[in-house]
Amino acid sequence: MAGILVIAERKDLAWELLNIGRQLASQVATTLTAAVTGQEDNAQNHIARGADEVLLMSTLPEGQAFDAWIPVIAAEAKKADPDMILLAATARGKDFAARLAAHLGTGLCSNCIALSRGEDGTVVMERLAYGGAAVQQVSCVTRPVMATIPTRTFAPAPADHSRSGEIRKLSLPSPSPVRIVARKVKERSSQDITEAKVVVCVGRGMEKEEDIHIARQLADLVRGEIGCTRPISEELHWLPDDLCIGLSGVQVKPDLYIGLGVSGQIQHVTGIRGARVICAVNKDENAPIFQAADLGIVGDLYDVTPKLIEELQKATRR
Ligand SMILES: Cc1cc2nc3c(=O)[nH]c(=O)nc-3n(C[C@H](O)[C@H](O)[C@H](O)COP(=O)(O)OP(=O)(O)OC[C@H]3O[C@@H](n4cnc5c(N)ncnc54)[C@H](O)[C@@H]3O)c2cc1C
């Protein structure tokens, strides 16, 4: 194996990729290289988290797009001939990965959620198919094997500051034909539910927009955040899109997920698989959410939630 290359535009993404990259590299005693944006002091952190070599992509002049790095990274990859290249499945990462794969004439497994080595030594990659109802196994017949990995699929690699490695600063690329003419911050809700320890999810069982305050009250009591199913954000517009959990939304990994009036369709459950405890309140005892739940309450959310709130209030007063 000639090595594994991870490419990341942010250090938190780099650390997640370094985690799986290190695991794969250790299995076949190969090297792990990280091509990352940032300054030299950050590079040492990437070495501590598993990189043997860091290729630093320094800040581009104003107006230059990140894709200017594609020919530079493609040239590095052709020279080093890695067996595998991993990127984060962010909007920028996916765009970069597809174009890099075209430069290298290789295939790409997008949204890969697991990687392992098959018996014959090939890398087996897994991705969800049919809206999350099936897991597809992919192995690539061209090299390098390339994959994009959704954020938070792997935890950040732990740091070991006794590790050493090389740091190489890449020369600034030629300007890309894509120029950034303006930057506009995307409107987002103030919460980041992907980091929340408790998520209270509002489902279509909620009858009116103003009833969301019940879920909010419960979330406040358990220091949690509000999330929702797709109909709540996309069809009813009661909550912003970035609070939608599932296949077309975000994946959450809280210690506790509480679904209020959520049916538990596969496209939603895909986004809560990482929760440690799933609790569901649904008036239909046959709702599929109960198959995914650790704790299920069959009942009307308008009866059950106020009772939960009351008991929690009593507990916090004690
Ligand atoms: C390609 C694709 C991608 C998708 N991506 C996503 C995604 O990312 N996230 C997502 O959430 N969905 C997604 N969906 C939609 C998904 O299939 C479901 O339609 C959706 O998750 C259902 O949302 P829900 O549970 O809120 O509503 P419903 O399915 O309508 O369920 C409402 C539930 O509330 C219960 N209920 C009603 N009244 C009460 C009450 N008073 N008390 C207690 N329970 C009550 C009902 O018994 C029912 O089970 C996607 C679909 C497709 C095709």
The ligand as an SDF file (V2000), in Angstrom:
LIG
                    3D

 53 58  0  0  0  0  0  0  0  0999 V2000
  -35.9360   10.6510   -0.4810 C   0  0  0  0  0  0  0  0  0  0  0  0
  -36.6210   10.9820    0.8260 C   0  0  0  0  0  0  0  0  0  0  0  0
  -35.8740   11.6140    1.8040 C   0  0  0  0  0  0  0  0  0  0  0  0
  -36.4560   11.9160    3.0280 C   0  0  0  0  0  0  0  0  0  0  0  0
  -35.7000   12.4990    3.9920 N   0  0  0  0  0  0  0  0  0  0  0  0
  -36.2240   12.7190    5.2100 C   0  0  0  0  0  0  0  0  0  0  0  0
  -35.4400   13.2500    6.2730 C   0  0  0  0  0  0  0  0  0  0  0  0
  -34.2550   13.5610    6.1180 O   0  0  0  0  0  0  0  0  0  0  0  0
  -36.0390   13.4100    7.4710 N   0  0  0  0  0  0  0  0  0  0  0  0
  -37.3400   13.0900    7.7230 C   0  0  0  0  0  0  0  0  0  0  0  0
  -37.8060   13.2580    8.8540 O   0  0  0  0  0  0  0  0  0  0  0  0
  -38.1020   12.6060    6.7300 N   0  0  0  0  0  0  0  0  0  0  0  0
  -37.5900   12.4190    5.4920 C   0  0  0  0  0  0  0  0  0  0  0  0
  -38.3770   11.9220    4.5050 N   0  0  0  0  0  0  0  0  0  0  0  0
  -39.8270   11.7870    4.7710 C   0  0  0  0  0  0  0  0  0  0  0  0
  -40.1440   10.4960    5.5240 C   0  0  0  0  0  0  0  0  0  0  0  0
  -40.3220    9.4460    4.6300 O   0  0  0  0  0  0  0  0  0  0  0  0
  -41.4200   10.6570    6.3750 C   0  0  0  0  0  0  0  0  0  0  0  0
  -42.4680   11.0740    5.5240 O   0  0  0  0  0  0  0  0  0  0  0  0
  -41.2950   11.6530    7.5100 C   0  0  0  0  0  0  0  0  0  0  0  0
  -40.1680   11.3670    8.3000 O   0  0  0  0  0  0  0  0  0  0  0  0
  -42.5350   11.5810    8.3760 C   0  0  0  0  0  0  0  0  0  0  0  0
  -42.5090   12.6150    9.2990 O   0  0  0  0  0  0  0  0  0  0  0  0
  -43.3670   12.5210   10.6210 P   0  0  0  0  0  0  0  0  0  0  0  0
  -42.9960   11.3080   11.3930 O   0  0  0  0  0  0  0  0  0  0  0  0
  -43.2540   13.8340   11.3000 O   0  0  0  0  0  0  0  0  0  0  0  0
  -44.8680   12.4530   10.0740 O   0  0  0  0  0  0  0  0  0  0  0  0
  -45.8780   11.2490    9.8990 P   0  0  0  0  0  0  0  0  0  0  0  0
  -45.2770   10.1230    9.1580 O   0  0  0  0  0  0  0  0  0  0  0  0
  -47.1370   11.8560    9.3730 O   0  0  0  0  0  0  0  0  0  0  0  0
  -46.1330   10.7240   11.3800 O   0  0  0  0  0  0  0  0  0  0  0  0
  -46.8000   11.4040   12.3740 C   0  0  0  0  0  0  0  0  0  0  0  0
  -46.8920   10.4690   13.5760 C   0  0  0  0  0  0  0  0  0  0  0  0
  -47.4440   11.1650   14.6480 O   0  0  0  0  0  0  0  0  0  0  0  0
  -48.3340   10.3030   15.3410 C   0  0  0  0  0  0  0  0  0  0  0  0
  -49.2890   11.1600   16.0160 N   0  0  0  0  0  0  0  0  0  0  0  0
  -50.3020   11.9000   15.4490 C   0  0  0  0  0  0  0  0  0  0  0  0
  -50.9210   12.6190   16.3920 N   0  0  0  0  0  0  0  0  0  0  0  0
  -50.2970   12.3300   17.5630 C   0  0  0  0  0  0  0  0  0  0  0  0
  -50.4900   12.7430   18.9080 C   0  0  0  0  0  0  0  0  0  0  0  0
  -51.4190   13.6570   19.2310 N   0  0  0  0  0  0  0  0  0  0  0  0
  -49.7000   12.2240   19.8510 N   0  0  0  0  0  0  0  0  0  0  0  0
  -48.7470   11.3030   19.5600 C   0  0  0  0  0  0  0  0  0  0  0  0
  -48.5130   10.8740   18.3010 N   0  0  0  0  0  0  0  0  0  0  0  0
  -49.2750   11.3880   17.3260 C   0  0  0  0  0  0  0  0  0  0  0  0
  -48.9250    9.4150   14.2840 C   0  0  0  0  0  0  0  0  0  0  0  0
  -49.3510    8.1820   14.8710 O   0  0  0  0  0  0  0  0  0  0  0  0
  -47.7580    9.2380   13.3260 C   0  0  0  0  0  0  0  0  0  0  0  0
  -47.0220    8.0760   13.6200 O   0  0  0  0  0  0  0  0  0  0  0  0
  -37.8270   11.6100    3.2680 C   0  0  0  0  0  0  0  0  0  0  0  0
  -38.5660   10.9720    2.2660 C   0  0  0  0  0  0  0  0  0  0  0  0
  -37.9720   10.6800    1.0620 C   0  0  0  0  0  0  0  0  0  0  0  0
  -38.7850    9.9800    0.0090 C   0  0  0  0  0  0  0  0  0  0  0  0
  1  2  1  0
  2  3  1  0
  2 52  2  0
  3  4  2  0
  4  5  1  0
  4 50  1  0
  5  6  2  0
  6  7  1  0
  6 13  1  0
  7  8  2  0
  7  9  1  0
  9 10  1  0
 10 11  2  0
 10 12  1  0
 12 13  2  0
 13 14  1  0
 14 15  1  0
 14 50  1  0
 15 16  1  0
 16 17  1  0
 16 18  1  0
 18 19  1  0
 18 20  1  0
 20 21  1  0
 20 22  1  0
 22 23  1  0
 23 24  1  0
 24 25  2  0
 24 26  1  0
 24 27  1  0
 27 28  1  0
 28 29  2  0
 28 30  1  0
 28 31  1  0
 31 32  1  0
 32 33  1  0
 33 34  1  0
 33 48  1  0
 34 35  1  0
 35 36  1  0
 35 46  1  0
 36 37  1  0
 36 45  1  0
 37 38  2  0
 38 39  1  0
 39 40  1  0
 39 45  2  0
 40 41  1  0
 40 42  2  0
 42 43  1  0
 43 44  2  0
 44 45  1  0
 46 47  1  0
 46 48  1  0
 48 49  1  0
 50 51  2  0
 51 52  1  0
 52 53  1  0
M  END
$$$$
